[in-house]
Amino acid sequence: MAGEATSSGGDNGSSDSSSKAKSKKPKYSRFTQQELPACKPVLTPGYVIAIFTIIGIVFIPVGLLSLFASENVVEIVDRYDEDCIPHDHNKNMVGYIQSSSTNKTCTRSLKVPKHMKSPVYVYYQLDNFYQNHRRYVKSRSDKQLRSKSNERVTTNCAPEATANGSPIVPCGLIAWSLFNDTYGISVKDKVVEISKKNIAWESDKKEKFGSDVYPKNFQSGGLIGGATLNPSIPLSEQEDLIVWMRTAALPNFRKLYGKIETDLKANDQVTVTIQNNYNTYSFGGKKKLVLSTTSWIGGKNDFLGIAYLTVGGICLFLAITFILMYVIKPRPLGDPSYLSWNRNPAGHSN
């Protein structure tokens, strides 16, 4: 009897443990059991041919329109960094550009190839200038740029953080290296104004640069870099600085210098007076002046149209190839239901 009681007690213990084990099972749901409805498209030859045909029909016209728009953009590009160095300083270009006694005025003559409808955008282009360098990109204080109360926040700005114990505003290497070449344009001895209004992003002017933040101790430290700033104008209105502070992702880039609000006629002779101040010679950089119109896709950009045409042409080629294969040597389609991973094999029972 004792043995029976023991065995019965043992049975009760095992049943209790099994019930506890069952209670630990997760609650059933269609999500945990991966039983939610799903789309399982079967790419039959008809669907594949239709998809490639539609992509080709859409992409090729878009590519042609993009190329046509790009071809209508009139662009004048003039590299001036080498030609604006006097012949007697060709062997020491760095010394020439760093000297405060040399005359850096340079005159260039450009011919307008086609009628350029206003606004004509004036850009400066720098090559081999790595604004995307990690230390360069970090060398700024967004808090300081945004509010006067954060004037002393110069954590990441070294070596352009302070001057004579006072904070530099704006601090950091990005602001310190501000582009300082200047351009004066005239056509037929008549000066053409270059407008500096609305050349920066509106969001940058309102959100990133404070209207109560004024330049302070700028370009007065141990190092002298690029352009100076008017200390009586808040940073939110210093659009040259705002444009420069939006760092470029690639080593060759253009930045907007200003806009010409008058048309330039075909064969007009444009005289550009350049103050060649910016030092690109010490790192093997290049400087270019760019005059350009725009289209609905922006500036001159053949790559976009070529990319659309390439993809559209490949898709049409594949569509035609599949049509010929399907007509000349068709293959019978199988039953798509056999593609289900949990389908019971025919003739087998559970």
Order of alpha helices (4+ residues) and beta strands (2+ residues): alpha-alpha-beta-alpha-beta-beta-alpha-alpha-beta-beta-alpha-beta-beta-beta-alpha-beta-beta-beta-alpha
